[in-house]
């Protein structure tokens, strides 16, 4: 698995969950996550630095998460091991609401039960 990560990185000059998942010549990302516990830990074990995400990559991850789940919340996004951390989102956008606005996603408001 580590060799697959290293080879992919050498071939593409970068490595992201999305890019690796799209490559049908390597194992699935779920295998990586099961074996190492997280994408970051797998990259560390392979001796590869985690790429910092661009604003556009984060926006794409937010939209993709929304499309796959039909909704988006910070808690749900944090539990999704295929995307960057909510900390990364907050660091790049300043707030969860601003990130959703930039991604063109409405903030999910859950009404209080009366």
C-alpha positions as CSV (number, residue, x, y, z in Angstrom):
1,X,0.0,0.0,0.0
2,X,2.8,2.4,0.8
3,X,4.4,1.6,-2.5
4,X,1.2,2.4,-4.3
5,X,1.1,5.8,-2.5
6,X,4.7,6.6,-3.4
7,X,4.3,5.5,-7.0
8,X,1.1,7.6,-7.4
9,X,2.9,10.6,-6.0
10,X,5.9,10.2,-8.3
11,X,3.6,9.8,-11.3
12,X,1.4,12.8,-10.5
13,X,3.6,15.2,-8.5
14,X,0.9,15.4,-5.8
15,X,-1.5,13.2,-4.0
16,X,-5.0,13.8,-2.8
17,X,-7.8,11.5,-1.7
18,X,-9.9,12.4,-4.7
19,X,-7.1,11.9,-7.2
20,X,-6.0,8.6,-5.7
21,X,-9.6,7.4,-5.6
22,X,-10.1,8.2,-9.3
23,X,-7.0,6.1,-10.3
24,X,-8.2,2.6,-11.1
25,X,-4.6,1.3,-11.1
26,X,-4.3,1.5,-7.3
27,X,-6.3,0.2,-4.3
28,X,-9.3,1.9,-3.1
29,X,-9.0,4.8,-0.6
30,X,-11.1,2.8,1.9
31,X,-8.4,0.1,2.0
32,X,-5.8,2.9,2.8
33,X,-8.1,4.3,5.5
34,X,-8.8,0.9,7.1
35,X,-5.1,0.0,7.2
36,X,-3.7,3.4,8.4
37,X,-6.7,5.0,10.2
38,X,-6.5,8.2,8.2
39,X,-5.2,9.6,4.9
40,X,-2.7,11.8,6.8
41,X,-1.3,8.9,8.7
42,X,-0.9,6.9,5.5
43,X,1.0,9.7,3.8
44,X,3.2,10.1,6.9
45,X,4.0,6.4,6.8
46,X,4.8,6.6,3.1
47,X,7.1,9.6,3.8
48,X,4.9,12.0,1.8
49,X,3.8,15.3,3.1
50,X,0.2,16.1,3.0
51,X,-0.7,18.7,0.4
52,X,-2.2,21.9,1.5
53,X,-5.6,22.3,-0.1
54,X,-6.4,25.1,-2.4
55,X,-9.6,27.1,-1.9
56,X,-11.0,25.5,-5.1
57,X,-10.2,22.0,-3.8
58,X,-12.0,22.7,-0.5
59,X,-15.0,24.1,-2.3
60,X,-15.1,20.9,-4.5
61,X,-14.9,18.7,-1.4
62,X,-17.7,20.7,0.3
63,X,-19.9,20.3,-2.8
64,X,-19.0,16.7,-3.2
65,X,-19.9,15.9,0.4
66,X,-23.2,17.7,0.0
67,X,-24.0,15.8,-3.2
68,X,-23.2,12.4,-1.6
69,X,-25.1,13.1,1.6
70,X,-27.9,15.4,0.6
71,X,-26.9,17.8,3.4
72,X,-23.8,19.3,4.9
73,X,-23.0,20.0,8.5
74,X,-19.7,20.6,10.2
75,X,-20.1,17.4,12.2
76,X,-20.9,15.3,9.2
77,X,-18.1,16.8,7.2
78,X,-15.7,16.1,10.1
79,X,-16.7,12.5,10.1
80,X,-16.1,12.1,6.4
81,X,-12.6,10.6,6.1
82,X,-12.4,11.4,2.3
83,X,-12.2,15.1,2.7
84,X,-10.0,17.7,4.5
85,X,-10.6,18.5,8.1
86,X,-13.1,21.1,9.3
87,X,-10.1,22.8,10.8
88,X,-8.6,23.3,7.3
89,X,-12.0,24.7,6.2
90,X,-12.1,27.1,9.1
91,X,-8.5,28.2,8.6
92,X,-9.0,28.9,4.9
93,X,-12.4,30.6,5.1
94,X,-12.6,32.0,8.6
95,X,-15.9,30.3,9.4
96,X,-18.1,27.4,8.4
97,X,-20.8,29.8,7.1
98,X,-18.4,31.6,4.9
99,X,-17.1,28.4,3.4
100,X,-20.6,27.2,2.6
101,X,-21.4,30.6,1.0
102,X,-18.3,30.4,-1.2
103,X,-19.3,26.9,-2.2
104,X,-22.8,28.0,-3.1
105,X,-24.3,25.9,-0.4
106,X,-27.0,27.1,1.9
107,X,-26.4,26.8,5.6
108,X,-28.5,24.0,7.1
109,X,-30.8,25.4,9.7
110,X,-32.5,22.8,11.9
111,X,-35.6,24.4,13.5
112,X,-36.1,24.0,17.2
113,X,-38.8,21.6,18.3
114,X,-41.5,23.5,20.2
